[in-house]
C-alpha cells in the first residue's frame, strides 16, 4: 500500500495533505497517563509494551497519517556512560556531564542491538498494531543536540559549556561528534531494520549557533549521519529557531525539511529548494478556540498552496495544556480542507 505520508515525503501528489504532530503522544492526553501510571519516565521509554501502546493510542485517537515512535532523545546516551534521570520540575538531568577531553575519551560506544535493544521490540510491537495505511516514523537526536545535553547536563539558555568546549577543544569536540554519529546511525539503523518507514532527526538546539559555527562544527557530522542512512527510508530533519541555517541544512540532503513556526513556509520552501517540507503551525495555536485553530491551519495550507510534498505538522511539540479536542479538530480540518482544495484544482 502506498501510504499518503510516504508519498508526500517523496514529493508526490496526494489526494489530501497528510498530517501528524510532534509529541502527539504525551501528557495532554488522558490515555497517556493511564498507560504510564506512576512508572518513572526512563523505565516507561524502555518498556516496549507500554511505549508501543502510547504510540498506537495517539494515532488511533487523533486519526493522524503517521505514528511516531514513543521514545525520548536522551536514553541513547545512558549506555555510553552518562547517568540520566528525569527529575520532577526539572526534566532530564545528567549528573556526570562531559566537561573535558578525558570525559569524552571515556565515552563508550556499542552496536545499538547491544546498547538499546528495547527500541527494536518497540518498533515491532507498534507495527503489529498499526493500521495498514499508517506509516511509522522512528527518530533520534541529532549529534549537536545530543552533545549539548551531554555537555550542559540539562536544558540550557546560553550553552556556555557547549560553546566553550567547542571553541577551546576542537579535537575533543570532533571526537565527541564522531562517536555520536556512529551511535545514532546504529540506533536509527536498528529502527529501520525493525520496521520504521521514515526517520526524523531532532536538532532542537542547533538554532543557538551562528551560520559560521554550524558550518564548521556541526555540518560535517550531520552530513555524515544522513549519508550513512540515505536511501533506505525518508529522512526528516527538524530544528527550532534555525531559520538562518536552513539553506545549509539542505546541503546535508535530508528528504524532508521540517520547519518551525517562525519562518514563512512558502517562501522558505522556495528559497531552500527542499524536495518536501513539514510544518509549521505554532503549537500554541492549539490552546485557542477552534475557530482560531481553523484560521491558522488555513493559513499554513495557503502557504503550501497545494504543492506536492507538504506534510502538515506543528512547528514544535504539543504542550501539556493543549485540549485534546482541538488536536482532533485540527487533524480533521486539514484532511477535509486539503481534500476540498484538491477538488477545486488547488494543488
VOBA-1610 file (N, C-alpha, C; in pm, whole numbers, padded with zeros to 5 digits, always signed):
BEGIN
Unk+00085-00120+00000Unk+00000+00000+00000Unk+00088+00125+00000Unk+00056+00218-00089Unk+00134+00342-00098Unk+00077+00443+00001Unk+00140+00458+00113Unk+00088+00538+00223Unk+00102+00687+00192Unk-00003+00763+00224Unk-00008+00904+00184Unk+00108+00983+00245Unk+00145+00953+00368Unk+00257+01022+00431Unk+00386+00998+00353Unk+00410+00874+00313Unk+00534+00841+00242Unk+00535+00903+00103Unk+00420+00909+00038Unk+00412+00978-00092Unk+00452+01124-00077Unk+00402+01189+00027Unk+00437+01329+00049Unk+00586+01345+00078Unk+00643+01253+00152Unk+00787+01258+00179Unk+00868+01255+00050Unk+00815+01187-00049Unk+00884+01176-00179Unk+00850+01291-00272Unk+00767+01384-00225Unk+00729+01498-00307Unk+00624+01465-00411Unk+00551+01356-00391Unk+00450+01315-00487Unk+00313+01374-00451Unk+00227+01387-00551Unk+00092+01440-00530Unk+00010+01343-00445Unk-00074+01398-00359Unk-00161+01318-00272Unk-00303+01373-00281Unk-00401+01290-00243Unk-00542+01333-00250Unk-00576+01434-00142Unk-00497+01439-00039Unk-00513+01537+00069Unk-00378+01554+00135Unk-00364+01655+00218Unk-00237+01681+00287Unk-00227+01591+00410Unk-00126+01506+00415Unk-00111+01422+00535Unk-00068+01506+00655Unk-00106+01458+00773Unk-00074+01530+00895Unk-00034+01432+01005Unk+00069+01466+01076Unk+00100+01407+01206Unk+00157+01520+01290Unk+00177+01498+01419Unk+00211+01608+01509Unk+00325+01571+01602Unk+00424+01660+01612Unk+00531+01638+01708Unk+00472+01627+01849Unk+00519+01529+01922Unk+00474+01499+02058Unk+00323+01468+02062Unk+00276+01394+01960Unk+00134+01362+01956Unk+00095+01261+02064Unk+00188+01183+02113Unk+00166+01100+02232Unk+00232+01172+02349Unk+00151+01222+02443Unk+00212+01299+02551Unk+00116+01332+02662Unk+00160+01419+02750Unk+00091+01444+02876Unk-00044+01513+02861Unk-00073+01571+02745Unk-00202+01637+02725Unk-00316+01535+02711Unk-00281+01406+02693Unk-00378+01303+02659Unk-00403+01211+02780Unk-00528+01198+02826Unk-00556+01112+02943Unk-00508+00969+02924Unk-00518+00918+02803Unk-00476+00779+02778Unk-00326+00760+02805Unk-00249+00864+02779Unk-00105+00858+02808Unk-00082+00833+02957Unk-00154+00907+03041Unk-00138+00891+03187Unk-00186+00754+03233Unk-00289+00701+03167Unk-00337+00567+03203Unk-00232+00461+03173Unk-00163+00477+03062Unk-00060+00380+03025Unk+00063+00396+03115Unk+00106+00518+03138Unk+00227+00542+03217Unk+00208+00512+03365Unk+00092+00550+03419Unk+00072+00533+03563Unk+00179+00606+03640Unk+00234+00542+03742Unk+00340+00604+03822Unk+00479+00551+03785Unk+00489+00492+03667Unk+00618+00440+03621Unk+00715+00555+03595Unk+00839+00548+03641Unk+00937+00652+03611Unk+00956+00667+03460Unk+00983+00789+03417Unk+00990+00818+03274Unk+01091+00729+03201Unk+01209+00711+03257Unk+01311+00634+03188Unk+01267+00489+03170Unk+01204+00433+03271Unk+01152+00296+03260Unk+01041+00289+03156Unk+00958+00392+03150Unk+00850+00398+03053Unk+00905+00394+02910Unk+01006+00477+02883Unk+01064+00481+02749Unk+01124+00346+02709Unk+01173+00272+02807Unk+01242+00145+02778Unk+01149+00025+02779Unk+01021+00046+02805Unk+00925-00065+02813Unk+00857-00081+02677Unk+00891-00184+02599Unk+00836-00194+02463Unk+00684-00205+02456Unk+00624-00269+02554Unk+00478-00284+02552Unk+00409-00150+02579Unk+00454-00080+02683Unk+00390+00048+02718Unk+00422+00157+02615Unk+00547+00161+02568Unk+00584+00261+02468Unk+00504+00240+02339Unk+00485+00114+02300Unk+00406+00086+02181Unk+00260+00126+02202Unk+00207+00099+02321Unk+00068+00135+02347Unk+00048+00286+02340Unk+00142+00363+02395Unk+00132+00509+02388Unk+00136+00557+02242Unk+00222+00495+02162Unk+00232+00529+02020Unk+00100+00502+01948Unk+00046+00383+01969Unk-00075+00340+01899Unk-00198+00418+01945Unk-00206+00446+02075Unk-00320+00521+02127Unk-00330+00658+02059Unk-00217+00728+02050Unk-00218+00863+01993Unk-00264+00859+01848Unk-00213+00765+01770Unk-00254+00757+01629Unk-00403+00727+01617Unk-00450+00634+01697Unk-00591+00593+01690Unk-00685+00706+01732Unk-00651+00774+01839Unk-00738+00880+01892Unk-00743+01000+01799Unk-00629+01036+01740Unk-00622+01157+01659Unk-00653+01134+01512Unk-00632+01013+01462Unk-00654+00986+01321Unk-00548+01044+01230Unk-00426+01058+01281Unk-00316+01112+01201Unk-00265+01008+01101Unk-00191+01056+01002Unk-00146+00971+00892Unk-00014+00901+00919Unk+00048+00931+01030Unk+00171+00862+01069Unk+00178+00857+01221Unk+00232+00748+01270Unk+00264+00737+01412Unk+00414+00761+01427Unk+00451+00825+01535Unk+00594+00840+01564Unk+00623+00762+01691Unk+00729+00687+01685Unk+00768+00600+01796Unk+00771+00678+01926Unk+00705+00627+02030Unk+00711+00694+02159Unk+00844+00656+02226Unk+00928+00754+02241Unk+01061+00736+02300Unk+01109+00874+02341Unk+01236+00887+02375Unk+01295+01015+02410Unk+01432+01025+02346Unk+01480+01147+02328Unk+01610+01166+02263Unk+01727+01112+02345Unk+01716+01114+02478Unk+01835+01104+02561Unk+01875+00966+02611Unk+01787+00867+02622Unk+01832+00736+02672Unk+01945+00673+02590Unk+01964+00714+02465Unk+02075+00663+02386Unk+02210+00695+02451Unk+02213+00802+02532Unk+02339+00844+02595Unk+02371+00763+02720Unk+02272+00697+02778Unk+02295+00625+02903Unk+02395+00510+02888Unk+02380+00421+02789Unk+02479+00314+02776Unk+02617+00363+02732Unk+02626+00490+02691Unk+02757+00546+02658Unk+02832+00589+02784Unk+02762+00589+02899Unk+02829+00619+03026Unk+02775+00739+03100Unk+02670+00802+03048Unk+02611+00918+03114Unk+02495+00875+03203Unk+02490+00929+03323Unk+02387+00891+03421Unk+02267+00984+03405Unk+02157+00930+03356Unk+02039+01007+03319Unk+01928+00988+03421Unk+01864+01099+03457Unk+01746+01094+03543Unk+01647+01201+03495Unk+01518+01171+03510Unk+01413+01268+03477Unk+01355+01317+03608Unk+01388+01440+03645Unk+01351+01493+03775Unk+01226+01580+03766Unk+01129+01559+03853Unk+01007+01640+03851Unk+01040+01789+03860Unk+00981+01867+03772Unk+01004+02011+03772Unk+01132+02054+03705Unk+01220+01959+03673Unk+01347+01992+03608Unk+01361+01931+03470Unk+01304+01813+03451Unk+01322+01741+03326Unk+01448+01655+03330Unk+01502+01621+03214Unk+01619+01532+03210Unk+01744+01599+03264Unk+01819+01522+03343Unk+01943+01573+03404Unk+02049+01463+03398Unk+02170+01501+03360Unk+02286+01413+03369Unk+02373+01463+03485Unk+02402+01376+03581Unk+02483+01423+03695Unk+02632+01408+03671Unk+02670+01355+03554Unk+02814+01348+03519Unk+02836+01403+03379Unk+02804+01532+03358Unk+02817+01589+03223Unk+02960+01586+03173Unk+02973+01592+03041Unk+03104+01591+02977Unk+03163+01731+02982Unk+03277+01744+03046Unk+03338+01877+03057Unk+03485+01880+03014Unk+03539+01766+02973Unk+03682+01762+02939Unk+03707+01658+02831Unk+03825+01667+02773Unk+03865+01570+02671Unk+03869+01429+02729Unk+03910+01416+02854Unk+03915+01282+02915Unk+03775+01225+02934Unk+03679+01311+02965Unk+03540+01264+02975Unk+03493+01207+02841Unk+03525+01277+02736Unk+03483+01234+02603Unk+03556+01108+02562Unk+03683+01101+02595Unk+03761+00982+02561Unk+03704+00857+02629Unk+03646+00875+02747Unk+03592+00761+02823Unk+03455+00716+02775Unk+03390+00795+02689Unk+03257+00757+02639Unk+03263+00625+02565Unk+03169+00537+02594Unk+03163+00406+02531Unk+03068+00408+02412Unk+03098+00328+02312Unk+03005+00306+02202Unk+02987+00155+02184Unk+02872+00118+02134Unk+02841-00023+02111Unk+02730-00031+02008Unk+02720-00141+01934Unk+02609-00155+01841Unk+02476-00137+01913Unk+02381-00073+01847Unk+02252-00045+01910Unk+02180-00171+01954Unk+02206-00284+01887Unk+02145-00410+01928Unk+02184-00445+02071Unk+02304-00403+02112Unk+02350-00427+02249Unk+02316-00311+02342Unk+02329-00188+02293Unk+02314-00070+02378Unk+02168-00037+02406Unk+02083-00049+02305Unk+01941-00010+02319Unk+01851-00114+02251Unk+01855-00239+02294Unk+01778-00344+02225Unk+01628-00326+02234Unk+01582-00258+02339Unk+01438-00241+02359Unk+01371-00164+02246Unk+01448-00079+02176Unk+01387+00006+02074Unk+01337-00077+01956Unk+01409-00184+01923Unk+01366-00270+01811Unk+01236-00341+01846Unk+01223-00387+01970Unk+01100-00455+02010Unk+00982-00358+02012Unk+01007-00233+02054Unk+00901-00133+02050Unk+00852-00112+01907Unk+00946-00102+01813Unk+00908-00085+01672Unk+00822-00203+01626Unk+00865-00325+01656Unk+00789-00443+01613Unk+00650-00445+01676Unk+00641-00406+01803Unk+00511-00403+01869Unk+00417-00301+01803Unk+00471-00184+01770Unk+00388-00083+01706Unk+00343-00131+01569Unk+00434-00182+01490Unk+00399-00226+01355Unk+00289-00333+01358Unk+00292-00418+01459Unk+00192-00525+01466Unk+00052-00471+01496Unk+00044-00352+01556Unk-00085-00296+01592Unk-00129-00177+01508Unk-00048-00136+01412Unk-00075-00014+01336Unk-00159-00047+01212Unk-00260+00034+01180Unk-00336+00012+01057Unk-00245+00010+00934Unk-00287-00066+00834Unk-00201-00090+00717Unk-00170+00036+00639Unk-00256+00137+00647Unk-00234+00259+00569Unk-00159+00368+00645Unk-00114+00338+00765Unk-00048+00437+00851Unk+00102+00407+00858Unk+00183+00508+00835Unk+00328+00493+00839Unk+00380+00507+00982Unk+00494+00446+01007Unk+00561+00458+01137Unk+00693+00532+01120Unk+00709+00638+01200Unk+00830+00720+01198Unk+00916+00685+01320Unk+01043+00659+01296Unk+01139+00646+01404Unk+01214+00778+01420Unk+01294+00789+01524Unk+01365+00917+01540Unk+01485+00903+01633Unk+01566+01007+01631Unk+01679+01020+01722Unk+01716+01167+01730Unk+01794+01201+01832Unk+01850+01334+01840Unk+01965+01348+01744Unk+01983+01469+01691Unk+02098+01498+01606Unk+02224+01506+01692Unk+02340+01484+01632Unk+02464+01485+01711Unk+02484+01613+01792Unk+02456+01731+01733Unk+02479+01854+01809Unk+02387+01863+01930Unk+02261+01833+01914Unk+02167+01844+02026Unk+02201+01743+02135Unk+02238+01622+02098Unk+02279+01523+02199Unk+02407+01568+02269Unk+02501+01619+02193Unk+02625+01668+02254Unk+02597+01781+02352Unk+02503+01868+02316Unk+02471+01981+02402Unk+02412+01934+02536Unk+02318+01840+02530Unk+02263+01786+02655Unk+02373+01719+02738Unk+02459+01643+02671Unk+02563+01570+02743Unk+02664+01664+02809Unk+02693+01776+02746Unk+02791+01870+02800Unk+02728+01962+02905Unk+02611+02016+02875Unk+02545+02105+02972Unk+02492+02027+03093Unk+02448+01906+03070Unk+02394+01824+03179Unk+02245+01841+03199Unk+02186+01941+03131Unk+02043+01969+03144Unk+02007+02075+03040Unk+01882+02119+03039Unk+01844+02227+02949Unk+01927+02352+02974Unk+01942+02433+02868Unk+02030+02549+02880Unk+01971+02668+02806Unk+02008+02787+02850Unk+01968+02910+02780Unk+02083+02966+02697Unk+02204+02953+02746Unk+02319+03017+02681Unk+02423+02920+02626Unk+02413+02792+02660Unk+02502+02689+02605Unk+02649+02723+02632Unk+02675+02768+02753Unk+02810+02815+02787Unk+02912+02702+02778Unk+02882+02590+02843Unk+02978+02479+02844Unk+02994+02418+02705Unk+02886+02412+02630Unk+02892+02356+02494Unk+02985+02438+02408Unk+02962+02568+02403Unk+03041+02652+02313Unk+03184+02666+02362Unk+03202+02667+02494Unk+03338+02675+02548Unk+03420+02554+02502Unk+03364+02433+02515Unk+03436+02314+02473Unk+03455+02313+02321Unk+03353+02352+02249Unk+03358+02353+02103Unk+03470+02444+02052Unk+03479+02564+02112Unk+03579+02660+02068Unk+03720+02627+02119Unk+03729+02586+02244Unk+03861+02567+02307Unk+03924+02432+02277Unk+03842+02331+02253Unk+03894+02195+02235Unk+03833+02131+02111Unk+03864+02184+01993Unk+03800+02133+01871Unk+03828+01985+01845Unk+03945+01936+01886Unk+03973+01794+01864Unk+03882+01707+01951Unk+03863+01747+02076Unk+03773+01673+02164Unk+03630+01684+02113Unk+03592+01802+02067Unk+03458+01820+02010Unk+03435+01725+01893Unk+03529+01718+01801Unk+03513+01630+01686Unk+03511+01483+01726Unk+03588+01450+01829Unk+03584+01312+01879Unk+03445+01279+01934Unk+03389+01371+02011Unk+03255+01351+02065Unk+03152+01337+01953Unk+03156+01428+01858Unk+03059+01426+01750Unk+03072+01299+01665Unk+03194+01254+01644Unk+03215+01131+01567Unk+03157+01011+01640Unk+03177+01005+01771Unk+03119+00896+01849Unk+02967+00900+01843Unk+02911+01019+01852Unk+02765+01033+01848Unk+02710+00996+01711Unk+02776+01037+01605Unk+02730+01000+01471Unk+02722+00848+01459Unk+02825+00780+01505Unk+02826+00633+01497Unk+02715+00570+01578Unk+02695+00620+01700Unk+02593+00562+01787Unk+02452+00591+01735Unk+02429+00714+01690Unk+02297+00750+01638Unk+02268+00674+01509Unk+02367+00661+01421Unk+02346+00586+01296Unk+02309+00442+01326Unk+02376+00381+01423Unk+02345+00243+01461Unk+02204+00233+01519Unk+02168+00329+01602Unk+02035+00333+01666Unk+01924+00347+01562Unk+01943+00437+01467Unk+01842+00455+01362Unk+01839+00337+01266Unk+01955+00280+01238Unk+01957+00161+01152Unk+01881+00045+01217Unk+01894+00032+01347Unk+01819-00072+01418Unk+01669-00049+01403Unk+01626+00077+01414Unk+01484+00107+01396Unk+01439+00076+01254Unk+01519+00111+01156Unk+01484+00085+01017Unk+01473-00066+00992Unk+01569-00141+01041Unk+01568-00286+01024Unk+01446-00348+01090Unk+01405-00290+01205Unk+01290-00342+01278Unk+01157-00304+01212Unk+01158-00199+01127Unk+01035-00171+01053Unk+00986-00029+01045Unk+01061+00072+01096Unk+01012+00208+01076Unk+01024+00244+00928Unk+00936+00333+00882Unk+00928+00363+00740Unk+00978+00503+00706Unk+01015+00579+00807Unk+01078+00710+00791Unk+01148+00739+00923Unk+01241+00832+00920Unk+01307+00871+01045Unk+01312+01023+01052Unk+01301+01076+01174Unk+01315+01219+01196Unk+01434+01243+01287Unk+01520+01335+01246Unk+01637+01374+01324Unk+01604+01508+01391Unk+01602+01507+01524Unk+01567+01626+01600Unk+01694+01703+01637Unk+01704+01826+01589Unk+01818+01913+01622Unk+01764+02039+01689Unk+01697+02020+01800Unk+01622+02129+01863Unk+01708+02239+01920Unk+01836+02216+01940Unk+01923+02318+01999Unk+02016+02384+01899Unk+02016+02340+01774Unk+02112+02394+01677Unk+02088+02541+01646Unk+01967+02591+01673Unk+01938+02731+01645Unk+02021+02829+01725Unk+02091+02782+01828Unk+02176+02870+01908Unk+02307+02905+01837Unk+02333+02842+01723Unk+02461+02858+01655Unk+02454+02964+01545Unk+02567+03029+01521Unk+02580+03115+01405Unk+02594+03027+01281Unk+02573+03087+01165Unk+02591+03013+01040Unk+02734+02961+01030Unk+02831+03043+01064Unk+02971+03002+01053Unk+03002+02884+01146Unk+02951+02890+01270Unk+02977+02780+01363Unk+02906+02652+01320Unk+02784+02666+01269Unk+02713+02548+01221Unk+02791+02481+01108Unk+02839+02561+01016Unk+02914+02506+00904Unk+03043+02437+00949Unk+03110+02496+01044Unk+03242+02445+01083Unk+03233+02328+01180Unk+03149+02340+01283Unk+03149+02244+01393Unk+03042+02135+01382Unk+02938+02159+01301Unk+02822+02070+01302Unk+02794+02006+01167Unk+02801+02084+01063Unk+02759+02036+00931Unk+02831+01909+00885Unk+02962+01897+00902Unk+03028+01774+00856Unk+02972+01649+00924Unk+02938+01662+01051Unk+02887+01547+01126Unk+02742+01517+01091Unk+02662+01620+01072Unk+02524+01599+01029Unk+02522+01533+00891Unk+02606+01581+00802Unk+02614+01523+00669Unk+02656+01376+00675Unk+02751+01345+00763Unk+02796+01206+00777Unk+02683+01116+00825Unk+02603+01166+00920Unk+02491+01087+00972Unk+02388+01060+00862Unk+02347+01165+00792Unk+02245+01148+00688Unk+02297+01058+00576Unk+02422+01075+00538Unk+02481+00992+00433Unk+02481+00845+00472Unk+02506+00817+00600Unk+02510+00678+00647Unk+02376+00608+00634Unk+02267+00685+00634Unk+02133+00626+00633Unk+02056+00651+00504Unk+02109+00734+00418Unk+02038+00781+00299Unk+01997+00666+00208Unk+01876+00679+00153Unk+01830+00586+00051Unk+01750+00468+00102Unk+01739+00454+00234Unk+01662+00342+00288Unk+01517+00380+00316Unk+01499+00487+00391Unk+01367+00542+00420Unk+01380+00694+00415Unk+01269+00768+00400Unk+01279+00914+00403Unk+01338+00964+00535Unk+01423+01065+00524Unk+01487+01127+00640Unk+01435+01269+00655Unk+01377+01298+00771Unk+01324+01431+00803Unk+01421+01498+00899Unk+01456+01622+00874Unk+01540+01699+00967Unk+01455+01808+01029Unk+01457+01815+01162Unk+01376+01914+01233Unk+01461+01990+01334Unk+01451+02123+01329Unk+01515+02207+01430Unk+01422+02322+01465Unk+01457+02397+01568Unk+01377+02514+01605Unk+01470+02636+01614Unk+01415+02752+01582Unk+01494+02875+01586Unk+01611+02873+01491Unk+01600+02794+01385Unk+01714+02772+01296Unk+01689+02821+01153Unk+01600+02920+01138Unk+01571+02969+01004Unk+01695+03015+00929Unk+01793+03068+01001Unk+01915+03117+00937Unk+02006+03003+00889Unk+01977+02881+00930Unk+02062+02767+00897Unk+02003+02676+00789Unk+01879+02701+00748Unk+01807+02603+00668Unk+01867+02580+00529Unk+01920+02683+00467Unk+01983+02661+00337Unk+02105+02571+00351Unk+02179+02587+00459Unk+02294+02498+00483Unk+02247+02357+00515Unk+02142+02344+00597Unk+02089+02212+00631Unk+02057+02133+00505Unk+02000+02200+00406Unk+01961+02131+00283Unk+02081+02072+00210Unk+02200+02126+00235Unk+02320+02070+00172Unk+02354+01931+00228Unk+02298+01898+00345Unk+02317+01764+00401Unk+02221+01663+00340Unk+02127+01711+00259Unk+02036+01630+00178Unk+01936+01546+00257Unk+01869+01603+00357Unk+01754+01532+00412Unk+01644+01527+00306Unk+01557+01428+00316Unk+01448+01416+00218Unk+01335+01515+00247Unk+01316+01547+00374Unk+01210+01638+00416Unk+01270+01741+00511Unk+01242+01868+00486Unk+01288+01975+00573Unk+01171+02017+00662Unk+01181+01993+00792Unk+01075+02033+00885Unk+01102+02175+00934Unk+00997+02255+00936Unk+01010+02397+00969Unk+00941+02429+01100Unk+01002+02516+01180Unk+00931+02565+01298Unk+00838+02678+01256Unk+00763+02731+01353Unk+00658+02828+01320Unk+00711+02968+01292Unk+00839+02992+01311Unk+00893+03127+01298Unk+00920+03167+01153Unk+00924+03071+01063Unk+00959+03102+00924Unk+00835+03087+00834Unk+00824+03167+00728Unk+00713+03151+00634Unk+00734+03025+00551Unk+00635+02937+00552Unk+00652+02807+00488Unk+00677+02818+00338Unk+00593+02894+00268Unk+00606+02900+00123Unk+00737+02961+00078Unk+00771+03074+00137Unk+00895+03143+00099Unk+01017+03058+00131Unk+01016+02993+00249Unk+01130+02910+00288Unk+01144+02789+00197Unk+01032+02731+00160Unk+01034+02617+00068Unk+01097+02657-00064Unk+01055+02770-00116Unk+01111+02815-00244Unk+01259+02850-00231Unk+01294+02915-00123Unk+01431+02962-00105Unk+01530+02847-00088Unk+01490+02744-00014Unk+01580+02633+00013Unk+01582+02531-00100Unk+01475+02524-00177Unk+01467+02423-00281Unk+01445+02283-00226Unk+01394+02271-00104Unk+01370+02140-00044Unk+01271+02060-00127Unk+01293+01928-00133Unk+01202+01843-00208Unk+01067+01830-00143Unk+01064+01828-00010Unk+00940+01821+00067Unk+00961+01898+00196Unk+00852+01954+00250Unk+00862+02027+00375Unk+00754+01979+00472Unk+00781+01999+00598Unk+00689+01960+00704Unk+00667+02078+00798Unk+00541+02103+00832Unk+00513+02208+00928Unk+00391+02289+00887Unk+00377+02407+00946Unk+00457+02461+01055Unk+00370+02548+01145Unk+00257+02494+01191Unk+00165+02566+01279Unk+00228+02588+01416Unk+00214+02708+01469Unk+00258+02736+01606Unk+00180+02646+01701Unk+00246+02562+01782Unk+00172+02470+01869Unk+00080+02539+01969Unk+00108+02663+02003Unk+00025+02734+02100Unk-00111+02770+02040Unk-00120+02773+01908Unk-00250+02795+01844Unk-00352+02692+01892Unk-00307+02571+01922Unk-00397+02465+01964Unk-00457+02491+02103Unk-00408+02590+02172Unk-00466+02628+02302Unk-00575+02733+02286Unk-00595+02785+02165Unk-00700+02884+02138Unk-00830+02812+02102Unk-00934+02888+02062Unk-01060+02824+02025Unk-01050+02762+01886Unk-01150+02679+01854Unk-01145+02604+01728Unk-01148+02696+01607Unk-01219+02807+01616Unk-01222+02900+01503Unk-01082+02951+01471Unk-01006+02980+01576Unk-00868+03026+01557Unk-00782+02915+01500Unk-00798+02794+01553Unk-00723+02680+01500Unk-00748+02665+01351Unk-00875+02673+01311Unk-00908+02660+01169Unk-00847+02770+01084Unk-00855+02895+01130Unk-00798+03006+01053Unk-00647+02991+01037Unk-00581+02957+01145Unk-00435+02945+01139Unk-00392+02825+01054Unk-00466+02716+01063Unk-00436+02599+00979Unk-00457+02632+00832Unk-00563+02710+00804Unk-00590+02751+00666Unk-00474+02834+00612Unk-00417+02919+00696Unk-00302+02999+00654Unk-00184+02911+00615Unk-00159+02806+00692Unk-00048+02715+00659Unk-00076+02644+00527Unk-00199+02596+00509Unk-00234+02531+00382Unk-00218+02628+00266Unk-00255+02753+00287Unk-00240+02853+00181Unk-00093+02878+00148Unk-00009+02877+00250Unk+00136+02893+00227Unk+00190+02780+00140Unk+00142+02658+00167Unk+00188+02542+00087Unk+00128+02544-00053Unk+00010+02607-00067Unk-00055+02626-00198Unk-00079+02495-00272Unk-00100+02387-00198Unk-00129+02260-00261Unk-00011+02195-00331Unk+00107+02249-00314Unk+00225+02194-00381Unk+00254+02053-00327Unk+00277+01955-00412Unk+00309+01820-00366Unk+00433+01820-00276Unk+00428+01743-00170Unk+00542+01734-00080Unk+00523+01808+00050Unk+00400+01854+00080Unk+00375+01919+00208Unk+00316+01820+00306Unk+00377+01809+00423Unk+00326+01731+00536Unk+00290+01831+00644Unk+00165+01833+00686Unk+00122+01927+00789Unk+00169+01879+00926Unk+00225+01971+01003Unk+00269+01941+01138Unk+00275+02072+01216Unk+00310+02063+01340Unk+00336+02181+01422Unk+00480+02225+01406Unk+00508+02348+01446Unk+00644+02398+01443Unk+00726+02357+01564Unk+00663+02283+01655Unk+00729+02221+01770Unk+00628+02122+01826Unk+00650+02075+01949Unk+00563+01972+02003Unk+00438+02026+02072Unk+00337+01938+02082Unk+00215+01970+02157Unk+00252+01991+02304Unk+00201+02097+02366Unk+00230+02123+02507Unk+00124+02057+02596Unk+00156+02031+02723Unk+00063+01956+02809Unk-00073+02021+02829Unk-00081+02155+02817Unk-00207+02226+02841Unk-00304+02219+02722Unk-00266+02155+02614Unk-00345+02155+02491Unk-00473+02071+02506Unk-00590+02125+02469Unk-00713+02044+02470Unk-00710+01936+02361Unk-00737+01813+02399Unk-00735+01704+02302Unk-00834+01729+02188Unk-00950+01784+02219Unk-01050+01808+02114Unk-00999+01904+02008Unk-00916+01998+02047Unk-00859+02090+01948Unk-00763+02018+01854Unk-00689+01921+01907Unk-00596+01846+01824Unk-00674+01761+01723Unk-00780+01695+01770Unk-00865+01617+01680Unk-00926+01708+01572Unk-00970+01825+01615Unk-01029+01920+01520Unk-00929+01957+01412Unk-00805+01983+01451Unk-00702+02021+01354Unk-00681+01911+01251Unk-00670+01787+01298Unk-00646+01676+01206Unk-00760+01665+01105Unk-00883+01669+01153Unk-00999+01661+01064Unk-01002+01780+00968Unk-00973+01899+01020Unk-00976+02019+00937Unk-00876+02009+00823Unk-00754+01969+00853Unk-00650+01959+00749Unk-00690+01857+00644Unk-00739+01742+00688Unk-00782+01640+00592Unk-00893+01693+00501Unk-00995+01750+00562Unk-01112+01792+00484Unk-01083+01912+00395Unk-01015+02012+00450Unk-00987+02133+00371Unk-00891+02105+00256Unk-00790+02024+00281Unk-00693+01997+00175Unk-00756+01909+00067Unk-00843+01816+00104Unk-00913+01735+00003Unk-01006+01825-00080Unk-01071+01921-00013Unk-01158+02015-00085Unk-01075+02101-00182Unk-00957+02141-00136Unk-00867+02218-00224Unk-00833+02138-00351Unk-00801+02009-00332Unk-00768+01927-00448Unk-00886+01920-00544Unk-01007+01908-00487Unk-01126+01901-00569Unk-01152+02027-00649Unk-01104+02141-00595Unk-01121+02269-00665Unk-01004+02298-00759Unk-00911+02203-00766Unk-00796+02223-00852Unk-00685+02303-00790Unk-00691+02323-00657Unk-00588+02397-00583Unk-00487+02295-00533Unk-00384+02273-00609Unk-00289+02166-00578Unk-00309+02055-00672
//
